[in-house]
Amino acid sequence: QVQLVESGGGLVQPGGSLRLSCAASGNIFSIGGTGWYRQAPGKERDWVADITSGGKTNYAAAVKGRFIISRDNAKNTTYLQMNSLEPGDTAVYYCYGAINSIRYWGQGPQVTVSL
């Protein structure tokens, strides 16, 4: 069964870094654009970043300059490198990807930035 599995969430101090991975598995014949949304308690789900199949990237203003999205097509994996993390980055991070022309979502691991 096609799925996206995320890893790399956890607890980090302000100013620290984390890297999220989003790996696609299953009967895959195409992967289009991929990216992340995040949702903090009491807030709406916000778009974070995306990357096209050709490697073009876009970022939300809140993370631009701190986060880097990349992908390794040979591994069917997208990465979100999160640097200079702030308490406001605390959220559940949901990766997404167009697999076989269908939007799939990761399980949404928690990222907590706190002392």
Secondary structure, DSSP 8 states (H G I E B T S, - for coil): --EEEEE--EEE-TT--EEEEEEEESS-S-EEEEEEEEE-TTS--EEEEEE-TT--EEE-TTTTTTEEEEEEGGGTEEEEEE-S--GGG-EEEEEEEEETTEEEE----EEEE--
